[in-house]
Amino acid sequence: MSQKNVLGSELKSCSCNPMTGWYRDGACRTDISDQGMHTVCAVITKEFLSYSKAQGNDLSTPQLGFPGLKAGDRWCLCAPRWKEAFEDGMAPLIVLEATEESTLKIIDIDTLKKFSHKN
């Protein structure tokens, strides 16, 4: 299992508050059972939450074991969903150091760099 980010260095944690990731360990790691490829560490915006809800994926409403997201939270998004949001002009910024390298199979590095969150 890869432990590298899209820049080729060590994969950093995305968020432990709220706890994110396919493994709910704070990192955007993946494996073959992760059909959605939860590999993009995104900085959530109100606009993206509205967009995602309209697409049928409500990330803002708390559910059993899920706190619900708010603007400013970091969350491991599915790479195909982020790409769809990008194509629709709604993609949130991302943390490159915490975005897992298999994301590059779906989204090219130049696009990712344009959406890099600056701390």
N, C-alpha and C positions, 0 to 999 in steps of 0.2 A: 504494500500500500504506500502510495506516494506521501511524502512529508515535505514536498517542495511547493513553493508558491509560483505564480506566473512569471516572476522575475528570476526564478531558478535558485533562490535562496531558501532558507528554512521557513516553513509555514508558521506564521504567527497566529496567536489566538484572535478570534473575531470578537466574541463577547461571552462573558460569563454572567452578565446581568443586563438583559435576560440571557439565560443559558441557551445557546444556539448550537447548531450543527446536527448532522445526521446522527451522530453518536451522543448528542447533548453533552458534549465535553468542552464546548466553547470554540472549537476549531471547525473549519469548513472542509473536513476530510470526507472521503467518499469510499465506496466499494461497489462491487457489482450488484449488490442488493438495493442500492440507492438509485432507483429508476429515474428520479428527478434530477440527479446530479446537483446536490445542495452544496455548491462549491464557490459561489460568489459572495464575498463578504461585503454587504451593502450597508450604507448609511441611510436608514429609512427616512422618507419624507412624507408629509401629509398627502401630497399629490400621488405618490406611489401607492400609499395605502388605499386611496380612493380608486385608483386605477386597478389595483389588484382585486379589490372587492367587486368592481364592475366585471372583472374577468372570471368571477366565481371563486376567488380565493381570498376570503376575509381574514386578513392578518391583524386587524385592529381589535376585534372582539375577543375577550378572554373566553377560553374553552377549558375543559378538564385537562389539567396538566400544561396549559398554555396561557401565559399571562396577557396575551394581546400586546401588540406593538404600538409604539408612538413615535412621532418624529424625533430623530436623533438617535434612536436605538440602532445597534448594529445587528445584522441578522444574516445567516447563510441562506441565500436565495438559490433557487434552481437556475442553472446556467441558461437553459432554454427560455425560462420565464423572463430572466433579465434581458436576454436578446430580444424577446418579443416586446418588452417595455421600451427598449432602445429603438426598435423599429417604429414604435408608436409615439416616440418623443417623450416618454415618461420614465426613462431609466434613472434610478438613483445613483449617486456617486458610490464608488467602491474603494475598499482598502486593498491595494495590490498585494501588500505583504501578507495578508490573511486570506487571499483568494487562491484556491488550490490549482495547481498547474494543469490538471485535466480540463479546466475551463477553456484552455486554448484550442481544444477540439471543436468548440462551439463558437467562440468569440475571439477574434484576432487581437494580438497584443496592442496594436496601435489604437484600436477602439477602446480597449480597457484603459490604456494610459490617458486617453482624453477624458475619462470619467474618474480619474484618480482623486480620492479625497485628500486634501492637504490638511494635515493636523495643525 
